Amino acid sequence: MPEPTYRQILYASRSEAGIDVDHILQQSRHNNAVDGITGLLWHDGDHFVQVIEGPESSIAATYARIAIDPRHHDVTILSDRPVGAREFGYWSMERAGKSMQDGAVMLARLERRLTNAPETVRQAFTAATKR
Ligand SMILES: Cc1cc2nc3c(=O)[nH]c(=O)nc-3n(C[C@H](O)[C@H](O)[C@H](O)COP(=O)(O)O)c2cc1C
């Protein structure tokens, strides 16, 4: 039996002022559990970096909703690739940030997705995470 293949998208965006991240997480965890999506949402005040991974059809539909959500803008895909196994498979949507427990570990996990990324993509990641 071949391994099931998942699609994994990593993107960065700028958040609107005063948004309710807890509400976004609540919505995301509910939908993602239904859709078979796992991932990580990084937020540090004015930027988001998010990984979503799961079956292709779920990811396409979910990313399409996220990309037009007015609570953030300048949504830029940093990496979009098939993965043979989930790499953020424990959480329907884990929250992370620099000041949070394991923040540095989570950032390193995200950065590893950019191993072969061009410099422009690395710069977008650095700007979003202020690494
Ligand atoms: C930064 C950010 C991350 C989001 N992540 C997810 C997500 O992982 N899954 C999801 O279903 N919706 C996510 N959303 C919310 C979607 O844009 C959209 O509002 C939601 O999926 C609509 O769900 P509903 O039809 O159940 O209200 C995110 C929104 C923002 C601004």
The ligand as a Gaussian input file, in Angstrom:
#p B3LYP/6-31G(d) Opt

LIG

0 1
 C       -4.665000      33.670000      10.587000
 C       -5.883000      32.828000      10.370000
 C       -5.786000      31.445000      10.432000
 C       -6.904000      30.634000      10.215000
 N       -6.776000      29.278000      10.261000
 C       -7.833000      28.497000       9.999000
 C       -7.724000      27.091000      10.008000
 O       -6.665000      26.510000      10.267000
 N       -8.829000      26.371000       9.732000
 C      -10.033000      26.951000       9.467000
 O      -10.993000      26.232000       9.207000
 N      -10.172000      28.274000       9.470000
 C       -9.111000      29.066000       9.731000
 N       -9.261000      30.434000       9.734000
 C      -10.614000      30.989000       9.615000
 C      -11.079000      31.046000       8.179000
 O      -10.501000      32.151000       7.530000
 C      -12.628000      31.162000       8.118000
 O      -13.032000      32.304000       8.834000
 C      -13.277000      29.961000       8.728000
 O      -12.696000      28.778000       8.291000
 C      -14.775000      29.952000       8.398000
 O      -15.331000      28.914000       9.122000
 P      -16.907000      28.809000       9.373000
 O      -17.510000      28.709000       8.005000
 O      -17.046000      27.584000      10.205000
 O      -17.291000      30.068000      10.089000
 C       -8.150000      31.249000       9.939000
 C       -8.245000      32.637000       9.864000
 C       -7.130000      33.432000      10.081000
 C       -7.246000      34.927000      10.006000

